[in-house]
């Protein structure tokens, strides 16, 4: 926390207390005081101990001390002249005032908090450019948005590791948005594109796995050209993870631009998906196809509906594959050798996979 915040609060309390008040750092150095002459001097500390109420408050040499107790300034202490109840009250009031001022300062003067508010949509669109101007924050720079997700709560060391990879805190922002998600907002060079973002994601994935043994999913949104686009690009990165988890479960990095038809299916209501499957599989439900048949279908699609190539990859005779395709046609009414039928079947398989994923979520 900035010493300017400490001094501002102390000076505002000076006239109301009529007592010496100040703030000292972990080494006992005075960083703010109602008596300006002692700023920069060392007042000497005794070990911090909790009193009977659990407060980190103590008395020494005619002064009362209380630690600030925030993550940013845990070891800083407020002190007031005297060892009586009034000195204790003054310390407690100063701690409250300083912590509140710190929160206000962070929200209004910290670029990282500003970016977090944009992607979380905690700031009105009309206020974005006003705040950007106040913070001297470039609004028309191209930026990439990545979301790193782990299935279990992510330790702070993961955030710190990503911050080490992108140390420029004025232009690149590593934000812990939830127990499992870390967002990276990275300023891009003029040549920055989807490939550039993918390489960044690979670097993060490799670092987290090699140094912290973390296996993560990384979603990549399309580049944002304006500040107001960051929230949408953040949503794209989240969608990339959700859709990729369903349709590309074997991939650790998923780009929004590569989602294809899976992105459309993911946005459909489940009732509409169920109706679609009923319309496609009028003769028999998709469950009528056994595992071997479904595997054959996957290979047939992988080889661009080429019978000869598919039979070679499956190590079966061409006539055997033709027989299997005829069997599929008989069961479903769809001939996968016809392009239109193949498209319908492919979409139906994806819809079914989506429905299964939704059932397992609840």
NORNORNOR-V247089 format. One line per field, one symbol per residue. phi: phi as a letter, one per 30 degrees, with the letter a starting at -180 (. if undefined). A space follows every 50 residues. Layout:
BEGIN
phi: ???
END
This chain:
BEGIN
phi: .ddddedddddddeddcibdbabbdeciddcaadcddcdjccciccedbd dddjddbabahibcbbddicedbecdbcbbdjbcdddddddddddddddd dddddddcbcddddddddddhcbdeddeddddddchcdcccdbcbbbcbb dceddedddddddddbddddbbbcbdcadccbccccdcdeddbddddddd ddddddddddcbhccbcbccddeccbeddddddddddddeddddddcbdd ccbbcedcdhdeddddddddddddddddddcddbdddddddddddddedd ddchicddddddddhbdedddedddddddddciccddceddddddddddd dddddddddddc
END
